[in-house]
């Protein structure tokens, strides 16, 4: 199975990059499945229902959120009716939406996608390790589903790496989101799980993690509240990873970075 995982969409330019390139990449990489993190798609904070609809329309199979899940209040009734829009599974019981879904491909193959949120330097949610382990106890890679894709939305690379090793061999991939910086540690772990600490951001990299530089600099230099942060709107780089899995085992055969446009060096896997 050929899979594309895209990092956090940041504002209008991030959305537009995804809307433009997802159809092209589905064709060029013969993609079977696409997952997009879109928790920063609406002016840098949250996701609007119309934006989710647009991403699904161009070929996103599943959309994940994160710590900005509820910044757009309109998403709360929407997520209750859209099972392919995921929030972290370790939110408390009773939180709207769900943290995992199984999607059936037209050829009958099934993909389980889940998102967990880290707890280091973030909100103290339920344990992401325990919640994910409980989820995986109900699914068997290569038997009940042909691929399992985990999005770990976390600040600390140590927590992301520990999470990946905890589930190595039980899932197809563990990839990080949230920090907006693409990491160079793409690898297949000893048990056969593809891993990258962070997929990076789909947005303008002439910025401070996607936000205009001046207000962000002011917060660091003066340590005073200043102008409201707003997304930078220069040319966007689309960032993510391409993962190939073995349908028989569900384990990864390959992981490679994907970068298109903007300021960062391009990267496109060859088939």
N, C-alpha and C positions, 0 to 999 in steps of 0.2 A: 504494500500500500504506500502511496506517495502522499505525504502530508506537509502542509505549510502552516507554521505557527507564527503569528505576527505579534510583535510587542505593542505596548501601550500607544494607542492613537492619541495624539495631542492636538486638540483644537481643529479648526477648519482645514489647515493644510495637511494635517495627519489624516483626517477623514478623506479628503480629496485624493491623497496619494493611495490610500487603500481602495477607494472606489474605482480609481483608474487602473491600478495594477493587478488587483485580484483576478479579474477575467483573463488578463494577459498571462498571468502566472499559471492559472489553471490549465491553459492550453500549452504553454511552453514546458512546464514541468510535469504534465500529464497527472495533475493532482486529483486524488480521490477525496481529499478532505481538507478543510481550511478552518482554523481556529484563530480568532482575533480578540485581543484584549482591548476594550474600548471604554475603560472607566474614566478616561480624561478627554473623551471626544467632544464634549460640549463645553467650549471655552476653557478647557483645561480641567473641568470639574464635573464629573458625572456623564451620563448618557441620556439623550432624549429618545423617546419611542420612535420618532420619525427617522432618526439616525440609525437606530437598530434595524428598522425595516429596510432602509437603503443598503446596509451592509449585507443583510440576508439576500436581498434581491440580486446583488452582483456576485454572490457565490460563497459568502461566509456560511459555514455549516453550524458553528457554535460561536457565541460571543461570551467572553468572561468579563467580570467587573473587578472589584477590589475594595480598598478602603474608601473610595469615593462613590460607592455603589448608590447611595441614597441622596447625593447632592442635587439631582434633579428629581423632585418629588413625583413628577408624572411617571417615573419609571416603576413606582411601587405597584399600581394596578396592572401595568403592562407585564411586569416580570411574573406576576401570578398566573398570567394566561399564556406565557411564551416559555415553554420548557427548555428551549435551546439558548436562553439567556441565563447565565449562571452568576450567582454571587458566591462568596466563600462558604464552603460547607460547614465551617466551624463557627458561624454565627449561632447565637443561642436558638434553641427550639422555639418555633413560632414566628421566626423571622420570615418575611415574605420571600417567595421564590425558593429555589433549590440550588444545591451546590454541585450537583452532578446530573448527567443525563446520558442515555444511550440513544444513539442515532443509527438507524438502519440505512445503509447505502442502497441504491437501486438494484445492485446485484445480490443483495441479501447479507453482505458482510455488515457487522455491527461494530461501532466505535463507542467506547465509554470515555467521556470527558468529565473531568472534575477540577475544581479549584479549591485550594486551601489558602488561608492567610497566615503569615508568620506572626509571632508575638514579640520578638525582640525589637525594641524601639517603635512598636506599633500598639494598637489597642489590645488589651488583654482578653482575647477571645478564648473559646474552648480550645483544647489541645488539637493542633492540626494533625499530629502523628496518630493519635488515637482515633480521630474522626475518619481519617483516610484508611486506616487499618480496618475499621468497621465496614466502610464502603467496599473495600477489596475482598472482604470475607464473603461477599454476595456475588462476586464475579470472578471468573477464571480466564486469565489471558490465554488466547489460542483455542479456547473451548466455547465459553458462552459469548465471548466477544473477541474480535480479531485484532483490536488495538485498544490500549488504555493510555490516555494522554492526561498528564497532571500538570496544572499551572500552579506554581507556588508563588504567591504574591507576597513578597517579603522584602524587608530592608537589609537584613544581614546575609551576606554570602555564606557565612558559616552555617546559618540555619537552613538555607536553601540546599547546601551540599549535604548536610546531615539528613535532611528530608529525602533527598535523592537516594542516598545510600540505604536508608531505612526500607525503601521499596524497590531497590535494584533487583531485577529479575522477575518482579511481579507486574511491572507496567512497561509499556513501550517507550515512554519518554517522560522526563521531568524537566520542565523548563521554567525559569524564573521570569517574573515581570515585576514592575513597580519602580525600579531605580532608574529606568530610562537610558541606561548606558549599556550598549552591547558588549558582552564579555567574550574573551577569546579562548574560553575553555571548553568549546564544543568537544564532546567525547562520548564514547560508548563505555559505560561502566562495566566492571568485570562480569556482572550477571546478565548483561545484554540490554540494559536500559540506556537510551540516549539522554544526554544531559547538557544543559548550558545554564550558567548561573543567572544570566539575564538576556532576554531577547533584544533588548534595546527599545528605542522609541521610534514610532513613525511620526516624525515632526521635524521642525527646523532646529538643526544643531548649532546654529549661530545664536546661542541662547544659554540660559541656565536651566538645564533639563527641560527645555521646551518653552520656558517662560521668557518674556522680554528681560533683557539684562539689567537695565537701570533700576527698576524697582527691586529686583532680586539682590543686586549689589548693595543697595541702600539698607536692606534688612541685615545684611552681614556686617557692613562697615559701621553703621550708626547704632545698630541694635535697637532701633525704634520702628514702630509701625509707620509705614509709608504708603505709597500708591498701591492700589490693588494689583496683584499679579495678574498678568494677561498673557495669552499665548503669543510667542513669536510667529511671524507670518511670512518668513522667507521660504525659499525652496526647501521642500521636505525630503528627508531620506526615509525610505521605507525599510524597516529593519525586522528581521525575524530569522527563522531557521527552517530548513528543509529536512524532513526525516523520512527515511524509507524503512518499512518494517517487513518482516517475513509473515505472511498470512498463516502459515502453519503453526508458528510458535507465538506470534505477536511481538517478538522481540525486535530490536532495532538492528538494521544492517548498516545504517549510515546516518550521520547528521552533519549538516553543512550550513554555514551562515548565508543569509540572503540580505543584500543591501542594494537598493536602487535609488538613484537620484540624489539631489542635495549635495552636502559637503563631504560626506564620508566616502572612503574608498569603496568602489562597487565590489560586490561579491555575488556570483550567480553559479550555482552548481550545474555541472554538465551531466546530462543523462547518458 
